[in-house]
Amino acid sequence: MDSCTALPWPSVFAVGGAPGGNQRPGRDERTQPVSSESGQGGLRRDGPSEESEWAHTATEPRVEFLKTLARELAPLGQTAAELTAQLAACAAGLGVYAQFFVLPSMVQIIYEEFGEEHIAFVPVGRGTVDLESQALLESVAVSVGKGWISPQAGTRRIEALVAQRPRFPLWLRLTAGGLGPSAVALLLGGGLREAVAAMGIGLAVAVFHGLARRSGRLEGLLELSSAAFAACLALLLGHFMQRFDATAVVLASIVQLLPGLRITQGVSELAAGDLVCGTARLAGAGMTLLNLSIGVTFTWTVFHRLHEFPVLGGAHGATMAMLALAVIGAALAFSVSENARSRDVGWVFVAVIVATIASRVGVWALGTTLGVGIASLAVGLAGNVYSRYLHHPKSTITVPGLTVLVPGALGFKGVFSLVSKGGPGGVKVLVTTLLLAVALVVGSTIAEAIVAPRTVSTRVIDPIPLPPRLPRLGRRGRSSGRAPK
């Protein structure tokens, strides 16, 4: 299952009712007052009044809710502009004057309390894809912003969501870890041999990556060690299963580690004029690609030096029946790995089918670059229609659709070619990767111009008379249909 604003700092802000009160910093935030010689937004010298003390008590839960919401929403794969708009709309609904400055590793909030300006630095965790958490967080944000539930209830709801257990059991997550790479291998042009090899290696990589993250000893080397492990297994398997495309197998095995979503977000932010955040996100994606490429290159070189490199061949290609099975397998695997809600599994199927058909038809008709743009347009339109008329996040459609397009695959091939061989070939592939990322962003932008999605901002403003039925966490993280009090 990662943001800076497109506007000059200070960024988009929300203006509300009269602020007041000193905010105590939370566990993960640092808060400090900002002094001012003019007296506005600075430290007061005459002490708080009774009215200010009352305002402090009334405002504190609202600010704490904004911090908690920012901390949990930021890693879920939105651009800086999208996250800023959501936080600003929620702050406006709460009546809080606040400004937000979003980066991939931090969210800075400037807010007024007790006649003072305070700055809160909210650290952002490692980026992940969690479709269920994003949908529930947005529902809580809308309910708090519209006044359906209190900020305290919203904060408790978010903390309960964070503390819940994984919804899918371990055996199902491991199954998805093998089924997803097998399906991606077929979609990348591989055949039956590549699919079988990718299934076994992908399962082994999923287990290795999970154990490495849990131990914490390889925290800075997760991508490099996982890629080296996948390449080692692929080359060892090549001695028993000859004449298969090891590059496609390794690429499919580490598909969940490829920074395709971050590349697309970075290009989107650069196109919107958000140079700081876009550059930082692309730099992070580049480091991930470099780590993956170094891990594979190191293993390749060791096998060559030991004269144990197997005889490999090209991809055998997939039949139409195999591609149909790949679509089904990819939809099931992405539903589990990206933690989609049970009622959204069918929509993940729709996303995978739309992306697969649109990409193949577009590439056949217009070539690779424009074909990927057409596929992005089709996926974007499907996601925006889903969001606008069903009042759910568009990411339920767009994230699985972009995963099928594998925007990070060419980037990995380019960096791998540069690291292993050097020369202009890798540079050409990297330039092609950037062009494909631009095509993806252009397609998504055109889709939003045709059909605007319904976001947290629009849902907070919309005059909806009754609150939605917010799910309540039950045993093992499952939810019921009752709204929290």
N, C-alpha and C positions, 0 to 999 in steps of 0.2 A: 504494500500500500502502500521554506524559502520564499526582504522585498524593498527600494527607495521610491519616492513619489516622482511623478512626471512633472511636477511643478517645482519652482525654485524653493529652497528652504527658507522659512518654515512652510510646510506643505499644507495640504487640504486640512481645514479645521472645521470644527462644529461649534456653534455658539448656542448656549442655552441660558438657563435662569441664573440667578445670583449665586456666585460661587462662595465658598467659605470653608474654613477649617484646615488644619495641618493634616497631611496624609502621612501615616506611618508606613515606611517601606515594607513591602511584603518579603517573603522568603527569597524570591528570585529577582527582586528589583532593588535598585539603589535610587533613592530619592533625595534631592537637595533643593533648597530654595534658591531663587535667582534674585539677587539684590538689585535695586535701582535707585539712582540718586534722586530721581524726580519724585520718588515715593509711590509711583504707580507700578504695581507688580513687584514691589520690593518688600523688605522687612518692616513690619510695624514697630514703632517705638513706644506706643502708648498702651500696649497690652490689649487683649481681646475683650470685646463687650459680650453681654449676655446673648445678643442677637447673633454675633459671630460664632459663639460657642454652639448655639442651636444649629447654625448653618453647617458647622463642622460635623456635627452628628448626622445631619441629613445627607451631606454630600459624600462622606467617606465610602459607603458601600458602592456608590455609583462608580467612583474612580477605581476602586478595587476590582469591580466587575470588568471594567475596560482593560485593566492590566491582565487579568486572567484570560479574557477573551483574546487579546492580542498574542499572549504567550502560546495559546493552544492553536489559534488559527494560522499563525505565521508559517509553521513548517509544512503546511498541507498543500503546497504547490500552487499558490496564487501569485500573480504579479503584484508589484508594489502598489500600482494604481488601484487594483481591485481590493486589496487589503485595506488601503487607506480609505477608500470610499465606504467600505463596510464599517470600519471603526468610527468614521466621522458621522455616518448616519445613526449609528447606535448612540454616540455621544449626544447628538442633537436631540434624539428622542428622550434621553435622560435629562436634558437640560444642563449639560456640562460643557463649559468652554474648554476645548482641548485642541491641541495641534499634534499631528502625528508625522514622524519621520521614520521611514521604514527601510531597513537594510536586510540582506540575507541572513545576517547573524545577530541582528538587534533591532528592536523597535523602541524608538525614543518618543515619549509622550510628554508634552508641555501642557500643564493644566493649572487652573487657578483654584486656590482654596484659601479661605481665611484672609482674603485680600493679598495673597502672595502668589507668585508664580513658582511652580515646582517642576522639576524635570525628573522623570522616571525612566530608567534604562531597563528594558525588559529583554533578557537574552532569549534568543531563538534556538531551539534544539535542532538536531539533525533532521533534514528534510525527509519526509515520508509521504506516501500516498495512502490515505484512509478515507474512502468515500463515505462510509457510514458516519465517522466522526465529523466530517465536514458538514454533512447534511444536518446532524443533530446540533452542532454548534451554531449553524446559521439559523435553525429554528429557535434556539434559545436566544440568540441575538435579536431576532425579530420580535419575540415575545416580550423581552425586556425593553427594547426600544419603543414598543407601542404601549407599554404599561400594563400588559396582561399579567405579568408576574413581576415580583420585586427584584432589584439587583442582588439582594442576598440569596434569594431562591435561585437566580440565574448562576451565581457563583457556586453554590452548592451543587447545582445540576452539572456544571462543567467539571468540578472536582470528582463527582461520582463517575462521570464519563471517563475521565483519565484513569481512575482507579479500577475500572472494570477489567475483567479477565478477557483474553482473546475469545471472540465469539465462535470461531471455527476451531474444532479439536485439532490436536497435533497431527494425527494421521491424515486428516484432510489437507492441512497445510503442506505436509510433505508430499502428498499426491500432486498437489498443484505445482510444487517445486519441480517435479519431473514432467508433468503434463504440459506446462507452459513452454519450456524449452523445446520439447518435441514438436509442438505445434508451430513455434516460431521457425524452427529448422525447415519445416515444409514450406512455410510462407516465404522464407528467404531463398527458395529454389532448390532445397535439398530433397532427397528421396527417402526411401524406406530406411536405408542404412543410416543416413544422417539423423533421421527421426529417432531411431532406436538408440543410437549412441548419445544423442542429446538428452534423451529421457533419463538414462542412467547417470550421466555426468551431471546433469542439472540437479538431480536429486542429491547426489553427493555434495555438490557445491552448496546447495541450500542447507544441508546439515552442517557442513564445515563453517559456513558463514554465520549460522546461528550460534554454534559453539564458540566461535571466535569473538562474537559480540558479547556473549554472556561472560566469558572469561575476562575481557577487557585488556588482555595483554597485547593484542594486535590491533588496538583501536585506530592507530594511525596507518596501519598497513592492511586494512580489510580488503580494499580493492585489489592491491598488488598481490597479496597472498591468495585471494580467491581466484584471480585470473591465472596465477601460476599453477594452482592446484587443478583447475579445469584443463589447462593445456597439458599438464603432466598425465592426467587420466586419458585425454584424447590420444596422445602419442602412444601410451601404453596399450590402449585399445586398438591402435592401428596395427600392432603386431598380430592381432587375432582377427580383426575385421578389416581387411585390406581394401584399398581402392575406394575410399570415401573422403569427403571434403572436410578435413580437420578444422580449417578456418571457420566454416559455417557452423560446425558443431560447437566449437569454443564460443563463438559469438552468440549462438542461441543459449548456451549454458549460462552465460553471464548477462543475459538480456535485462534482468532486474537491476543490475548494477550500472547499466549504461545511463548516462546523464542526458537522455534525449529531451525530457521535459524541461530540464534546466537550460539546455541550449535554446529551446524554443522560447522560454520565458525571457532569457537574456536578450535575444534578438528583438522580441516584442517590446521590452523596456527601452532598448536603444532606439527603436523606431519611434517610440513615444517621447523621446527626448530625455529619458531618465538615464543619463550617462553613467552616473556613479553606480547605481544598482545593477544596470545591465552589464557594465564592465566587470563588476565583482562577481556576478553570477556566471558569466562566460568564463572568467578566470578559474572559478571553482570547477566548472564542468571540464575545462581543459586539463586541470590537475587530475581529475578523476580518469579521464581518457589516458593521460600519460602514465598513471599508476597501473591501469589495466594493461596497457601496451608493454610496459617494462616487465610486468609479470609474465606475459606470454612470450616475449622476446627472450627473457632469461631462460625459460624452460626450453624453448626452441634451440637456443645456443648450446645448452648443456647436452641435449640429446645429440646434436650434431658433433660436438667434441668427443663424445663417447662412442660415436659411430653406431648409435642405436636408433637413429631416425627412421621411422617406418616408410614403406612405399605408400604414398597417398595418391589420390585421384581427384577428379572433379565431381561436382554435385550431379546426381543422377536425375534430378527433376521429379516433380510430383504429378500424379494424375489428377483429374478433376474430382474423383471420389476421395482421394487422399487430401486434397485441398478442402473439401467439404468437412471431412473429419477434423482437419486442422482448425477450421473456424469454430467448430463446436468445442474442441479441446481448449482453444485459446480463450473463448468466452468463459468456460467453466474455471480455468486456471486464473484468469484475471479477476473473476468475481471473488475468488478466495484470497489471492495475494494482495489485491487492492481493497479488500474488506468491504465489498458491496453489501448493501442490505438485501434481505431475501426477496423483497418485492422488486428490487432493481436488477436482479439477475437477467431477466428478460430484456431489459434495456441495454445491458452490457452485450447481450447477443446482437441486438440491433446495431450497436456501435461497431462491433467487430465486422459484421456483415457489410455495413455501409462503407467502412474504411477499406475492406478488402476489395469489394467490387469497384468502388470509385477509383482506387489507386491503380488497379489493373486496366480498367477502361481508359483512365486518363493517361497513363504511360503509353498505352497502345496508340492512342489517338494524337497526343500532343508531345510525347517525349517525357523524360524522367522528371525534369524540374517542374514544368507546367502540370504534368500529371499529378505530382504530389500536391501542388497547389489546389487542383480540382478536388482531390481527396480531402484535403483540409477544409475546403469550402463545404463539401457535403457533410463531413462530420460536424463542423461548426453549426451548420443550419439545423441538423438533427438535434444537437445539444441545446441550441437556443430555443427551438420550438418546444422541446421537452421542458426547459426551464420556464418559459413564458406561460405555458398553458397548464402545467402541472405543479408549478410553484416549488420546484426542487432544483438543486444546484446543477448547472450545466456540466460540471465535471463528471457526473455519472456517465455521460455519453462521450465527452471529449477526451478524457484521460485514457480509457481503454482504446478509443479509436486512434489516438496518437501513438499508443504503445504498439499497436499492430503495424503502424507505418515505420516503426523502429528508426526514428530520426537520428539516434546516436550510433547506428551501425556503421554508416559511412565515415563518421568522425573517428571511430575506433580503427577502421581500416586505414585511414589516412595517417593517424599518429603511429600505428603499428608499422606502416611502411616506412615512415620517417625514422623511427627508432631502429628498425631491423636492417634496412637497406640504405636509407638516405636517398638523395637525389630528388628530381622534380616530381616523381610520381606521387609521393605522399602529399606534397604541396597541392598538387592538382586535385587530389581527393578531398583535402581539407577545404579548398575553395568550393568544390561541389557541395560539400556538407553545409557550408554557410549559405550557399544559394538555395539549397533545399529548406534550410531553416527559415530563410526569408520567404520562400514560397508558402511554407506552413503558416507563417504569421500573416501574410497578405490574404490567404484564404480565410483565416479566422476573422480578420478585420472586415472583409467583405461580408462574411456571414452575419456579423453583428450589425453592419449597416442595413442589411436586408431585414433581419428579424432580431430585435433587441432582446437579450435575455432578461429575466426577472431576477434581480440581485437583492441582497439584503437592503441596499439603499432604497430601491423602488418598493420593496415589500413593507419597509417601515413607514414610508410616506403614503402608500395606498390606503384608502379608507375601508379596510376590511372590517366588517362589524363584529365578527366572532373570532376568538383565538383558535388556532389549529389544535388538534389533539396531539400534544407532545408526548412521546413515548416515555415511560418510566422504567428505569432499570430494574430488572428482576434478577433471578439467579443466573449465574454464569454470563452476566452481561446482556442477557436477552431483555427485550423491552416489551412493555404492554402499551396499550393505547391511551392510558389516562394522562391527563395533564398534571404537572406538578403544582402544588399549592404555593 
